[in-house]
């Protein structure tokens, strides 16, 4: 480990700030088609064991969220990026 590298705790403040926003207003960019829009405009399917957010343009999966008894799983692999408007 060199002097420029820190452990994950160094990002705690930035990560806490990131997850303390109104997520539905966060702009997501679909990895599959490049469509941009607030997550509030995504198509949400909730009958599965959790939530699945799909792109309103191409129906690709943007994100999945599953609540388990002892933890929550979040997958964002369908999002190229999230833009947080301040």
Secondary structure, DSSP 8 states (H G I E B T S, - for coil): --TT---GGGGHHHHHHHTTS-GGGSEEEETTT--EEEGGGSEEE-SSSSEEEE-TTT--EEEEEEEETTEEEEE-TTEEEEE---
